[in-house]
Amino acid sequence: MNNFSRIITLLRKERGITQKQVAMDLGISQALLSHYEKGLRECGLDFLLRIADYYSVSCDYLLGKSDIKNPASYEAEAEALAI
């Protein structure tokens, strides 16, 4: 299991939703989502962007390049704390 597959699985489980629901929402089969979550298939850029929007996280977070889920909300939080 790679970072991407682990992260999308954790995000789904954090929200308490099924693979079937996520797959329906994203317009893919549950089997394909399962393959992504198990690391058996690599997704394309289009899916990466759609799932980042779906979970409101950055692509860098999904790829394991950043620990910050959403830089925009992180920056807003930092600005609010600075005031």
C-alpha positions as CSV (number, residue, x, y, z in Angstrom):
1,M,0.0,0.0,0.0
2,N,1.4,3.4,-1.0
3,N,0.8,6.8,0.6
4,F,-2.0,7.7,-1.8
5,S,-3.9,4.5,-1.2
6,R,-3.5,4.6,2.5
7,I,-4.5,8.3,2.7
8,I,-7.7,7.9,0.6
9,T,-8.7,4.9,2.6
10,L,-8.2,6.9,5.9
11,L,-10.1,9.9,4.6
12,R,-13.0,7.7,3.6
13,K,-13.0,5.9,7.0
14,E,-12.7,9.2,8.9
15,R,-15.9,10.4,7.2
16,G,-17.6,7.1,7.9
17,I,-18.7,6.5,4.3
18,T,-18.5,3.3,2.2
19,Q,-16.5,2.7,-0.9
20,K,-19.8,2.3,-2.8
21,Q,-20.9,5.8,-1.8
22,V,-17.6,7.4,-2.7
23,A,-17.5,5.6,-6.0
24,M,-21.0,6.7,-6.8
25,D,-20.2,10.3,-5.9
26,L,-17.1,10.3,-8.0
27,G,-18.6,8.4,-11.0
28,I,-16.4,5.4,-10.9
29,S,-17.0,1.7,-10.0
30,Q,-16.6,0.5,-6.4
31,A,-14.1,-2.1,-7.8
32,L,-11.9,0.6,-9.2
33,L,-12.0,2.6,-6.0
34,S,-11.1,-0.6,-4.1
35,H,-8.1,-1.1,-6.5
36,Y,-7.0,2.5,-5.8
37,E,-7.3,2.0,-2.0
38,K,-5.4,-1.3,-2.1
39,G,-2.7,0.2,-4.3
40,L,-3.3,-2.3,-7.1
41,R,-4.0,0.5,-9.7
42,E,-2.6,4.0,-10.1
43,C,-5.1,6.8,-10.8
44,G,-4.8,9.5,-13.4
45,L,-4.5,13.2,-12.8
46,D,-8.2,13.7,-13.4
47,F,-9.1,11.4,-10.6
48,L,-6.5,12.9,-8.3
49,L,-8.0,16.3,-8.7
50,R,-11.6,15.0,-8.3
51,I,-10.8,13.1,-5.1
52,A,-8.9,16.1,-3.7
53,D,-11.9,18.3,-4.2
54,Y,-14.2,15.6,-2.8
55,Y,-12.3,15.4,0.5
56,S,-11.4,19.1,0.4
57,V,-7.7,18.3,0.7
58,S,-4.6,19.3,-1.4
59,C,-3.1,17.0,-4.0
60,D,0.1,17.2,-2.0
61,Y,-1.6,15.8,1.0
62,L,-3.1,12.9,-1.0
63,L,0.4,12.1,-2.4
64,G,2.0,12.2,1.0
65,K,4.1,15.3,0.2
66,S,2.5,17.5,2.9
67,D,1.0,16.9,6.4
68,I,-1.4,19.9,5.9
69,K,-4.7,18.7,4.5
70,N,-5.8,22.0,3.1
71,P,-3.3,24.8,2.9
72,A,-6.0,27.5,2.3
73,S,-7.8,26.6,5.6
74,Y,-4.4,26.3,7.4
75,E,-3.4,29.8,6.2
76,A,-6.8,31.2,7.3
77,E,-6.4,29.6,10.7
78,A,-2.9,31.0,11.1
79,E,-4.1,34.5,10.2
80,A,-7.0,34.3,12.7
81,L,-4.6,33.3,15.5
82,A,-2.2,36.1,14.6
83,I,-4.9,38.8,15.1
